């Protein structure tokens, strides 16, 4: 068993995102972000997280977010995260994300799956340690 420093965090309730479901008749959306090509499919969500715009897979969005107002959502499930000790990249549902040492590697699941990465500054402004 690999030991990890992953800890449980929750999204700050006063930090909602704006989001819209991609319900257009489309074969998908391909865009470049986080150093790699990303892909969104019909039914996925386009999220504006305080100016950081990206997509979230439909099933993940339904499972992890709750609506708080028209177009506003807050993450309702905890995440597990740890600081990266060196740079690299992580596979996401939409593509890959590059990260540097000091970034947070964040997972929607305790086992580290369904992962993404974000800067320490961004992470600490959005999440707090779960009680």
Secondary structure, 3 states (H helix, E strand, C coil): CCCCCCEEEEECCCCCEEEEECCCCCCCEEEEECCEEEEECCCCEEEEECCEEEEECHHHHHHHEEEEECCEEEECCCEEEEECCCCEEEECCCCEEEECCCCEEEECCCCCCCEEEECHHHHHHHEEECC
